[in-house]
Amino acid sequence: MAEIFSVFLRFKNLAVSGQD
C-alpha cells in the first residue's frame, strides 16, 4: 500500500507544480 501512496503523492505533487 505504501507504494501506491508514494505514487499518488508524486502524481499529486506533479499536478500541483504544473498548475503553479
Helices and strands as residue ranges (DSSP letters): H 2-19
